[in-house]
Amino acid sequence: MSSERPTPSPRAPRHRAEAAYARGEETRRRIISVALRLFAERGFEGTSTREIAKAAGVNAPALQYYFDSKEGVYRACAEDIATTAAAHFKPVVDRAQAVLDDTAATPDQLFEAYGEMLDALADFQMLPDDAEHRRLFITHEQVGHGPSALFELFDKEGMRPRMGELSQALVSRYCGIPLGDPLLRMRVMMLYGQVMVFSLGKRTLLTKLGWERFGPEQLAMIKQASRAQSRVLMDHWREETR
C-alpha cells in the first residue's frame, strides 16, 4: 500500500472562510436587530453597549470588533433602516416617475400613482415585525435624542427628497396647483399625515378603533380609507383651480 497521504482539498480553507464570514454576518445582523429595539425603547443615551452585547448574546469586545463604538452601532441601525426604506420605496417611486413622464397621463393614472405611494408609506410604517421599533428610532432622532445619522442617510440616498418631489408633482398635475406653491407642500403633508397618524400612539389608537393589532386586514382598511379621503380632497382642490 502506498504510504502517501491524500492531498488536502484546496477548497477547504475557502469553505472555512465562507462559513466564518456567514457566522460573522449573522452575529452582526443579530446585534443590529437587538440594538435597534433598545435604541427605540430607551433612546441613544439610555442604551449602553453592555446592554446591547448582553441582549445579543455576545461579549463587549465582539461589539467593538464589529462596530467600534456605540455610535457605530447606532449608525449601523440607521443604515439598515435607510437601506430597507430605499428598497421598499424604489419600485413605487419609479412607477410614479413613469406616470409623470407621460404627458398624456389621465387624472386616474395620476391619482393611482399617488395612491401607490400612500400605500407604500402605510406598509412601511405599520406592517413589518420591526416597524414599531423603526418608528420609535426615527422619532428619537427627530427630537434630537441621538446622533444625527438617519436623516442624513435618507437625504444621501435621495429617496426622501425624491418622494417629496414626486408627490408634489403628482398632486400638482392632478389638481392644477402650481409647483412651488407653499399651499401645495402643506396639502401634500396633510395627505400623508392621515397615514402617519396611525404610526403614533399605537395602543391608544387600537383601543379607540376596537382592534387587537395592526395586521393585514386592518392595514387594508387604513389604506382604503386614506385613498378615498385623498380623492375627495384632491377633487375639491381641483375644482378650486378651475
N, C-alpha and C positions, 0 to 999 in steps of 0.2 A: 504493500500500500504506500501511496505517496505520503511523505511527511509534510508536504507543503500545506500551509493554512490557506483557507479561502480568502481571497482578496475582499476587504470590506467594500460594500457598495459606496460609490462616491456620492450617491444621493442622500445617504443617511444624515450627514451634517446639515444639509439644506432642509430636510424634513424636520430635524430638531429645531432649527432656527425658525421655521414656519410655525411650528407648534408653540414655541416660546413667544413669538410675536402675537399669535392668536390669544394666548393666555394673558399677555400683557395688555392687549387691546380690550379684552373682556374686563380685566381689572380696572382699566381706565374708564370704560363706559359705566361700570358699577359705581365708581367714585363720583362721576359726574351726576348720575341719577340720584344718588343719596345727597350730594351737595346741593343740587337744585331744590330738593324738597326742604332741606334745612334752611337754606337761604330764603326760600319762600315763606317758611313758617316763622323764622326768627330775625330775618334781615341779615345784612352783611356783618354788622358789628356784634350782633347777638349770637353768631355762629363761630365756633373755634375749629381749628384744623384737627385738634384732638377728637372732637365730637364727630367730625366728618370721617376720620380714619376709623374710629370705633364702629360707627354705623355701617361703614363699607366693608368692615372685616379685614382691614389692613393696618399695618403699623405706621407711625408718623413718618419714618424715613421713606416709606413707599410713596406716601402722598407727596413728599418733597421731590422724590425722583421723577414723578410724572408731571408735576405742576409747579415746582419750585417754591410756591408760597400760597397763602390763602387768596391773594389777588389773582394768582394764576389759575386756581380752581374756579374762582368766580368768573374769570374771563372765558374759561373753557365752557362753563354753563351758558354764558351769553352767546358764545359762538355756536353752541348746539341749538339754541333757540333760533338764532338768526338763520342758520343753515336749514333747519326744519321749515321755517317760515318761507324762505326763498323757494324751496322745492314745492311747498304746498300751493303757493300763490302763482307761481310761474305759468302753469297751463292756462288759468283763467285770465291772467294779465295778457298773455299772448293772444288769446281769443278776442279780448276786448280791443286790443290794438288792431287786429284784423278787421273788426267791425268799423272802427273809426277810420281806417284807411279806405274803406269802401264809401265813396261819395254818394252812392245810391242806397245806402243802408236805410231801411224803413224805421219809423218810430218804434215798432215792436222789436226789431232787431237791436236797436239801441237800448231799449229797456231790458231786454233779455240779457245783454252783455253786462249791464249794471247789476241786474238781479243775481247773476252768477258770482259777481264779486261780493255782493252782500251775503250770499250763501256760503262762499268760501270763508269769509270772516267768521260767520256763525260756527262753521265746522271747526275752525282752528281754535276758537275761543272756548268751546264747550265740550266737544265730543271725545278727544283723545284722553287716555287714562291720566296723563300728566298735565292736562290742560289747566287745572286749578293751580298747580304749582307754578306753571309758566305765567299765569295771570298775576299771581302774587309777586313773583320775581320781578315782573315788569312794573307792577305798582310800586314796589320798594324803590326801584331805580327812578321812577318818575318823580317821586317825592324827595329824592336825594339821599336815600338810605343805602349807600353803596357806591362803588366806583362807577364812573360814567363810561360804561362799555357797550351795553346792549344797543342803545340808540345810535351810537357811533357806527356800530356794525350794520344796523339796519340801513343807515344812510350810505355806508360804504358799498353794501350790496346793491343799493339803488332801488330795492323793491318798495320801500315805504314811500319815497317821493314819487315813484312811478305810479303806484296805486292811487295816490292823491291826484296826480295829474290826469290819469285816465278817467277817474271817477268824475272829476270836474268837467272833463271834455265830453263825456257821455251825457251828463245831466245838462250841460250847456247846449249840445246839439238837440237833445230831446225837447227841452223847454224853451230854447231861444234866448237864454240868458247869456250875455256876453262873457267870454272868458276874461278873468281878471277882476270881475265884479266881486267885491267883498261879500255881497249877499249870496252869491253862488257858493263861495267857500263855506259860508256859515250853513247854508242849507244842506250841502253835502255832509258836513259834520253832523247835522241833525239826523239825517237819514241813517248814517252809520251808528249814531247813538242809540237808536231803537234796538239794535242788536247788542251793542256793548253793555247796555243796562243789565242784561241777563248774566253778564260775567261778574257783576258786583253784588255783594250781599247775597250769596248763593242760598244760604239757609233760610233767610227771610223770604226770598222770592219763592222758594219751594213751598214754604208754609202758606204763603198768600195764594199760590196757584193750586194748592192741594195735591202737589206732586211729591213723589218719594225721591226722585232723582231726575237729572237731565240725561235722558237716554235718547236713542234714535227717534223714537216716536215723539217725544217732547220737542226735540230739536226740529223735526219736520214741521211741527205746529208753529214754532217760532219763525222759521224761515218763510212759511206760507203767509203768516200774518204780517211780517215785515215787508214782504214783496207787495202784498195787497195795499198796505198803508203807503208804501213808497209810490205806488202807481197813482193813488188818489192825490197825493201831494204834488207829484210831478205833473199830472194832468192839470191840476189847478194852477200851478206856476206857468204852465204852457199857455193856458187861457189868458193869464195876466199879460203876456207879452204880445198877444195878437192885437 
